[in-house]
Amino acid sequence: MTERFTVFGANGFIGAALVAHLRTQGHEVRAATRDNWPAPDEALGHVIYAAGLTSKFAEAPFETVNAQTTLPAQILENYTFSSFLYLSSTRLYADAETTNEDAHIKVSPTDPQDIYALTKMATECLCLSQQAPTVRVVRLSNVYGLFTKNIVSLAKILHEAAQTGEVEFLSSPQSAKDYVSIKDVARLLPEIALHGKERVYNLAKGQNVSNREIASVLELEGVSISFRPDAPTHISQPINVDRLASEFTPPQFKVLQELPELLAFARQSLGVSAKLAD
């Protein structure tokens, strides 16, 4: 059945993929951006709020607060919608003892880096304070796909590999974290918005991938790999996806299997000769 969706942050990596997926499914989509904001009396249908800062948030604290807290609060208070889905992050589990959705989150207001977690948490709290069960939160893992901008760590690695044929990892070979495909994200977000039984979901693959594993695949594609001497080790806790898997088909794609395609796309985007792979 055709539904009406409004996607905020429609020009971003996740928002643009989500808009494209929804339209291929035959849904009516309102792609909302800073230059295309809905009127106060406009019925938004199912809202998915995908706007926010993925990097440099500590350098832009006011923009971070505005994008991740102020604007979604205004939508919740002033607009009419059928459901509201706020995209948060599994980064919140950095210092938590567990990674299930009910985990106790630890942050420090004295740490400028924690403005990301604090703004996400504030909006999560606001969403969950609403009586409507259709106001939900999804905590996203590290999303990968056919990147057009090198805004996140894996995109930067692929950009460097495509441009120079070499990659120096800034964290150790043992460093590991969870990666989830944009294709799985675009499929699952509308399903959660329409049919989710819970208020908070982790959307992740549920298993970590190490730098060593990524490096091994890139080496097979002709990329020269090195690790910075004395590079720190960062190993994220595996993300608990039991709640997601109990209601929906969990993420199917695997980053290691898709790396060759991602690297080929990065090379094509940069106009780099395939000879770099020889």
C-alpha positions as CSV (number, residue, x, y, z in Angstrom):
1,M,0.0,0.0,0.0
2,T,1.3,3.4,-0.9
3,E,2.2,5.6,2.0
4,R,3.3,9.3,2.4
5,F,6.8,9.8,3.8
6,T,8.7,12.9,4.7
7,V,12.5,12.5,4.9
8,F,14.4,15.3,6.6
9,G,18.1,15.4,5.6
10,A,17.2,14.2,2.1
11,N,20.4,15.5,0.6
12,G,22.6,13.5,3.0
13,F,24.1,10.0,2.3
14,I,21.4,8.1,4.3
15,G,18.5,10.5,3.4
16,A,19.2,10.4,-0.3
17,A,19.3,6.6,-0.4
18,L,16.2,6.4,1.7
19,V,14.3,8.7,-0.7
20,A,15.4,6.7,-3.7
21,H,14.3,3.4,-2.1
22,L,10.9,4.7,-1.0
23,R,10.2,6.0,-4.5
24,T,11.1,2.7,-6.1
25,Q,8.6,1.1,-3.7
26,G,5.9,3.4,-5.0
27,H,5.5,5.6,-1.9
28,E,4.9,9.3,-2.0
29,V,8.0,11.0,-0.7
30,R,8.5,14.6,0.5
31,A,12.3,15.2,0.4
32,A,12.8,17.9,3.0
33,T,16.0,20.0,3.1
34,R,17.1,23.3,4.6
35,D,16.0,25.0,1.4
36,N,12.8,23.0,1.1
37,W,11.2,23.0,4.6
38,P,7.6,21.9,4.9
39,A,4.9,24.5,5.8
40,P,3.5,24.3,9.4
41,D,0.1,23.1,8.1
42,E,1.5,20.4,5.8
43,A,0.6,16.8,6.8
44,L,3.9,14.9,6.8
45,G,2.8,11.3,6.9
46,H,5.5,9.1,8.2
47,V,8.5,11.2,9.2
48,I,12.1,9.9,9.1
49,Y,14.5,12.4,10.5
50,A,17.9,11.6,8.9
51,A,19.6,15.0,9.4
52,G,22.6,15.5,11.6
53,L,26.4,15.9,11.7
54,T,28.5,12.8,11.2
55,S,31.9,14.5,11.6
56,K,33.4,17.8,12.9
57,F,30.5,18.0,15.4
58,A,32.9,19.2,18.1
59,E,34.0,22.0,15.9
60,A,30.4,23.1,15.2
61,P,28.6,22.8,18.5
62,F,25.7,25.2,17.6
63,E,25.1,23.5,14.3
64,T,25.2,20.1,16.0
65,V,22.6,21.2,18.6
66,N,20.4,22.7,15.9
67,A,20.5,19.7,13.5
68,Q,20.3,17.0,16.1
69,T,18.0,18.4,18.8
70,T,16.4,21.8,18.0
71,L,14.9,21.0,14.6
72,P,13.5,17.5,15.4
73,A,12.0,19.0,18.6
74,Q,10.2,21.7,16.5
75,I,8.8,19.0,14.2
76,L,7.6,16.9,17.1
77,E,5.9,19.9,18.7
78,N,4.5,21.8,15.6
79,Y,3.8,19.3,12.8
80,T,1.2,16.6,12.1
81,F,2.5,13.2,11.2
82,S,1.5,9.5,11.2
83,S,4.7,8.4,12.7
84,F,8.1,9.9,13.6
85,L,11.4,8.0,13.4
86,Y,14.6,9.6,14.7
87,L,17.9,8.3,13.5
88,S,20.4,8.1,16.4
89,S,23.6,6.2,16.6
90,T,25.2,3.2,18.2
91,R,28.1,5.5,19.1
92,L,26.1,6.1,22.3
93,Y,27.3,2.7,23.5
94,A,31.0,3.7,23.5
95,D,31.3,3.5,27.3
96,A,28.2,1.4,28.1
97,E,28.4,-2.0,29.7
98,T,26.1,-3.6,27.1
99,T,24.8,-2.7,23.7
100,N,21.1,-3.6,24.0
101,E,18.5,-0.9,23.6
102,D,18.0,-0.5,27.3
103,A,21.6,0.0,28.2
104,H,22.7,2.8,30.6
105,I,24.5,5.4,28.5
106,K,27.5,7.3,29.9
107,V,28.5,10.7,28.8
108,S,30.4,13.7,30.1
109,P,29.3,17.3,29.5
110,T,32.9,18.4,30.1
111,D,34.1,16.5,27.0
112,P,33.5,18.5,23.8
113,Q,33.4,15.2,21.8
114,D,30.3,14.2,23.8
115,I,28.2,16.9,22.3
116,Y,27.3,14.4,19.6
117,A,26.0,11.8,22.1
118,L,24.4,14.4,24.4
119,T,22.3,15.9,21.5
120,K,21.3,12.5,20.2
121,M,20.3,11.4,23.7
122,A,18.3,14.6,24.4
123,T,16.2,14.0,21.3
124,E,15.9,10.3,22.0
125,C,14.5,11.3,25.5
126,L,12.1,13.8,23.9
127,C,10.9,11.2,21.4
128,L,10.3,8.5,24.1
129,S,8.5,11.0,26.3
130,Q,5.8,11.2,23.7
131,Q,2.8,9.1,24.5
132,A,2.3,8.0,20.8
133,P,3.9,4.6,20.3
134,T,4.6,5.5,16.7
135,V,7.3,8.0,17.8
136,R,10.5,5.8,17.6
137,V,14.3,5.9,17.6
138,V,16.7,3.8,15.5
139,R,20.4,3.7,16.6
140,L,22.4,3.2,13.4
141,S,25.8,1.5,13.2
142,N,28.5,2.6,10.8
143,V,26.7,2.8,7.5
144,Y,28.6,2.1,4.3
145,G,27.6,2.2,0.6
146,L,28.6,3.8,-2.7
147,F,30.0,6.9,-1.0
148,T,30.1,10.2,-3.0
149,K,31.8,12.1,-0.2
150,N,34.6,11.0,2.1
151,I,32.8,12.0,5.3
152,V,33.2,8.8,7.4
153,S,36.2,6.6,8.1
154,L,35.5,3.8,5.6
155,A,34.8,6.4,2.8
156,K,38.1,8.1,3.6
157,I,40.0,4.8,3.4
158,L,38.4,4.0,0.0
159,H,39.0,7.5,-1.3
160,E,42.7,7.3,-0.3
161,A,43.0,3.8,-1.8
162,A,41.3,4.9,-5.1
163,Q,43.3,8.1,-5.4
164,T,46.8,7.0,-4.4
165,G,46.7,3.2,-4.5
166,E,47.9,3.2,-0.9
167,V,46.2,3.3,2.5
168,E,47.7,4.1,5.9
169,F,45.4,3.0,8.7
170,L,45.4,5.4,11.7
171,S,44.3,2.7,14.1
172,S,45.7,-0.8,14.7
173,P,45.0,-3.9,12.7
174,Q,43.0,-5.3,15.7
175,S,40.7,-2.3,15.8
176,A,37.2,-3.4,14.9
177,K,33.6,-2.1,14.6
178,D,30.2,-2.9,13.1
179,Y,29.3,-2.0,9.6
180,V,25.8,-2.0,8.1
181,S,25.0,-1.5,4.4
182,I,23.0,1.5,3.2
183,K,20.9,-1.0,1.2
184,D,19.8,-2.7,4.4
185,V,19.3,0.6,6.2
186,A,17.1,1.9,3.4
187,R,15.0,-1.3,3.4
188,L,14.6,-1.5,7.2
189,L,13.9,2.1,8.2
190,P,10.4,2.3,6.4
191,E,9.5,-1.2,7.8
192,I,10.3,0.0,11.3
193,A,8.4,3.3,10.7
194,L,5.3,1.4,9.5
195,H,5.3,-1.8,11.6
196,G,7.7,-1.5,14.6
197,K,6.3,-2.8,17.8
198,E,9.1,-1.3,20.0
199,R,10.2,2.3,20.6
200,V,14.0,1.9,20.2
201,Y,15.9,-0.4,17.8
202,N,19.6,-1.0,17.0
203,L,20.1,-1.2,13.3
204,A,23.5,-2.9,12.8
205,K,25.0,-6.0,11.3
206,G,25.6,-7.4,14.8
207,Q,29.2,-8.5,14.2
208,N,32.5,-6.5,14.1
209,V,34.9,-6.3,11.2
210,S,38.6,-5.5,11.9
211,N,41.0,-3.2,10.1
212,R,43.1,-6.3,9.3
213,E,40.2,-7.9,7.5
214,I,39.5,-4.8,5.5
215,A,43.2,-4.4,4.7
216,S,43.4,-8.0,3.4
217,V,40.6,-7.4,0.9
218,L,42.1,-4.1,-0.3
219,E,45.5,-5.8,-0.8
220,L,43.8,-8.3,-3.1
221,E,42.5,-5.3,-5.1
222,G,46.0,-4.0,-5.6
223,V,46.2,-1.5,-2.7
224,S,49.4,-1.1,-0.7
225,I,48.6,-1.2,3.0
226,S,50.4,0.1,6.1
227,F,49.5,0.9,9.7
228,R,50.7,4.0,11.5
229,P,53.4,3.0,14.1
230,D,52.0,2.9,17.6
231,A,48.5,3.2,16.2
232,P,45.8,3.0,18.9
233,T,43.4,0.1,19.2
234,H,39.7,0.8,19.2
235,I,37.4,-2.3,19.5
236,S,33.7,-1.5,19.7
237,Q,31.4,-3.8,21.5
238,P,29.4,-6.0,19.2
239,I,26.0,-4.4,18.7
240,N,23.0,-6.4,20.0
241,V,20.4,-6.8,17.2
242,D,18.1,-9.4,18.9
243,R,15.2,-6.9,19.0
244,L,15.5,-6.0,15.3
245,A,15.9,-9.7,14.2
246,S,12.8,-10.7,16.3
247,E,10.5,-8.5,14.1
248,F,12.3,-8.0,10.7
249,T,14.6,-9.7,8.3
250,P,18.0,-8.5,9.7
251,P,20.7,-6.9,7.5
252,Q,21.9,-9.2,4.8
253,F,24.9,-7.5,3.2
254,K,28.5,-7.9,4.4
255,V,31.0,-5.1,4.1
256,L,34.0,-7.4,3.2
257,Q,32.1,-8.9,0.3
258,E,31.2,-5.5,-1.0
259,L,34.5,-3.8,-0.6
260,P,35.7,-4.5,-4.2
261,E,32.6,-2.9,-5.6
262,L,32.9,0.1,-3.3
263,L,36.6,0.6,-4.3
264,A,35.7,0.3,-8.0
265,F,33.0,2.9,-7.5
266,A,35.5,5.2,-5.7
267,R,38.0,4.8,-8.5
268,Q,35.3,5.5,-11.1
269,S,34.1,8.6,-9.2
270,L,37.7,10.0,-9.1
271,G,38.4,9.1,-12.7
272,V,41.3,6.9,-11.6
273,S,42.6,4.3,-14.1
274,A,41.9,0.7,-13.2
275,K,45.6,0.1,-13.8
276,L,46.1,1.1,-10.1
277,A,44.6,-2.3,-9.3
278,D,47.1,-4.2,-11.4
